[in-house]
Structure formats: structure tokens, C-alpha cells
Amino acid sequence: MVARRPVIVALLSALTAAFASVARPEPPAEPGILVSRQLLEARHLRIGDVVSLSSDPSGARPRKFRVVGQYEPTPDPMRLGVARHEVRMHLPDLLAVEANPANPIDAETVDAVNVALDDPAQARTVGRSLTRAVPGTVVQRPGGDERRTAPFVVLERFHLAIAVVTVLASSVFLLALMLMLVEERRSTVAVLRLIGFRRSRILQHVLAEGVVIAVAGALFGIVLSMAMQDGINRFFQWRYDTALIFVRITPPVALRSMAIAVPLGVAAIFASSWSLLRGEAFSLTRR
């Protein structure tokens, strides 16, 4: 009986400590938030840090939150170059931070509600129904904000103007280059005419050569752009600290480039060779 007493005392002590730990209330844990990558790097925060947030510019009535992760903000061309110092939190926590203690119904008031429809084609009908049911409600469909799309329309037209000017300037340069190349081959064309080759046969050869050169040049340009697009995206993403994709070479873009480059190349070599084909054989030899 004496030998068992220390064991019983140890068991009682362990049970007492366990009940005491259970009875002692745990301190309330801080709510978790997600912090944008830009804010995490700017403030040198780490996962697990406790931060204080307040909706008051003076920092009054702060609430403590724990950083539980980071996220990359959704790329937005309208906010290019803007530091995305943002946090994401649960709706009750957001209401607790934004609520005005002087206004009891402030925590129960919302400014906007996002609604997802099973059938997006019914968006216009649902919008009319909501407007009639709740007077004063403004319904906006995705992509229906003209103020947001107007800058992109202007930017698209600007890019189209630059593309047209670039194509015209490159066509003039290509025509000048072809003229110089054809002038160097004047004697070759003259020999072909003297040995009996007809104009149509030489023209077919010239057009075939133009198609090969145009296709090769277009393919080289597409391969070069595909090889450089990753470097261009990385540079501008580093420059503006964003995940936005600036350059993307897609199959429709490549096919459109081929459809423009090949006819222009053939037309340039045909126009530059026409002066030689329409002349007499002896005049081509300059004798």
C-alpha cells in the first residue's frame, strides 16, 4: 500500500492539471486575413504576423488580424502601375471593421450585391425585374460599363493605326529592297530571255521565289516573336509589378500575320520584277 501511494499522487496531480487547463479559457485567436503580395513585400510581413487594421484614416478603433496567406491580385489594365496594397477578409470581419458605432444599422447595410445566374442569357430580363421590384436599384451586367470599356476602345484603335502605319512603311522598305535585288539580277534575266525563256515562265519563277521568301520571312517573324514574348512579359511585369500578360502570340494572330505578310511579299517582288519582264532582252543587257 505504501508503494502505490506515489503513483496515486502522481495520477491525481496529472488529472488536476488537465482539469485546470480545460477550465482555463483560451485567449481568443485573431481572425485570419489574406494579404496581397505587393503589400506583403512592401511592409515586410510574414505568414503568422499579427497586424492592426482600421477603416478610420487616423487609425482609431483598430482591430487585430493574423496574416494566414498571400495572394496575387487579379490583373487589371485600368490599374496598371498602381500599388495593389490590399487585404481579403471574411465578410463578418469586414463589417466589424467598416461599421460605424454611431449608426446601429450600418453593419446591416450593403451598397452592391453580386448575383450569378444559371442562364446568363436571362441577365437582361432579371435586370428589368429587379429594377421594377426595387425602385432605385441600378443593375449592371458584366462588360456593360461604358466608362470602363471606352479606354480600351481608344487603345484598340490606336494599336490599329500603329499597325497600319507599320505595315505600309515595311511594305515600302520591302519594295525598295526587292528593287535593289532585281537590279542585280538584270543580266540573269537577260540571259534567260536570250536562250528562249518566255516572260510567263520567268514570271512564274519570280512569283514562286517571292512566295518562298515571304513565307520564310513570316515564319521567322512568328518564331522570333514567340521566343521574345516571355522576356517582354517578364520585363513589363517586373516594371509595373503586376501579373498582367502584355504579349501573347496565339494561332489566330500567327495566321493573321501570315495572311498579311505573304501577299505583301509576293506583290513587292512582282512589282519590282515587272520592269525587267516587260523590257526587251537586248535592253536588259544594256548593249
Residue, then its C-alpha position, 0 to 999 in steps of 0.5 A: m500500500v505504501a508503494r502505490r501511494p506515489v503513483i496515486v499522487a502522481l495520477l491525481s496531480a496529472l488529472t488536476a492539471a488537465f482539469a485546470s487547463v480545460a477550465r482555463p479559457e483560451p485567449p481568443a485567436e485573431p481572425g485570419i486575413l489574406v494579404s496581397r503580395q505587393l503589400l506583403e513585400a512592401r511592409h515586410l510581413r510574414i505568414g503568422d504576423v499579427v497586424s492592426l487594421s482600421s477603416d478610420p484614416s487616423g487609425a482609431r478603433p483598430r482591430k487585430f488580424r493574423v496574416v494566414g496567406q498571400y495572394e496575387p491580385t487579379p490583373d487589371p489594365m485600368r490599374l496598371g502601375v498602381a500599388r495593389h496594397e490590399v487585404r481579403m477578409h471574411l465578410p463578418d470581419l469586414l463589417a466589424v471593421e467598416a461599421n460605424p458605432a454611431n449608426p446601429i444599422d450600418a453593419e446591416t447595410v450593403d451598397a452592391v450585391n453580386v448575383a450569378l445566374d444559371d442562364p446568363a442569357q436571362a441577365r437582361t430580363v432579371g435586370r428589368s425585374l429587379t429594377r421594377a421590384v426595387p425602385g432605385t436599384v441600378v443593375q449592371r451586367p458584366g462588360g456593360d460599363e461604358r466608362r470602363t470599356a471606352p479606354f480600351v476602345v481608344l487603345e484598340r484603335f490606336h494599336l490599329a493605326i500603329a499597325v497600319v502605319t507599320v505595315l505600309a512603311s515595311s511594305v515600302f522598305l520591302l519594295a525598295l529592297m526587292l528593287m535593289l535585288v532585281e537590279e542585280r539580277r538584270s543580266t540573269v534575266a537577260v540571259l534567260r530571255l536570250i536562250g528562249f525563256r518566255r516572260s510567263r515562265i520567268l514570271q512564274h519563277v519570280l512569283a514562286e521565289g517571292v512566295v518562298i521568301a515571304v513565307a520564310g520571312a513570316l515564319f521567322g517573324i512568328v518564331l522570333s516573336m514567340a521566343m521574345q514574348d516571355g522576356i517582354n512579359r517578364f520585363f513589363q511585369w517586373r516594371y509595373d509589378t503586376a501579373l498582367i500578360f502584355v504579349r501573347i502570340t496565339p494561332p489566330v494572330a500567327l495566321r493573321s500575320m501570315a495572311i498579311a505578310v505573304p501577299l505583301g511579299v509576293a506583290a513587292i517582288f512582282a512589282s519590282s520584277w515587272s520592269l525587267l519582264r516587260g523590257e526587251a532582252f537586248s535592253l536588259t543587257r544594256r548593249 
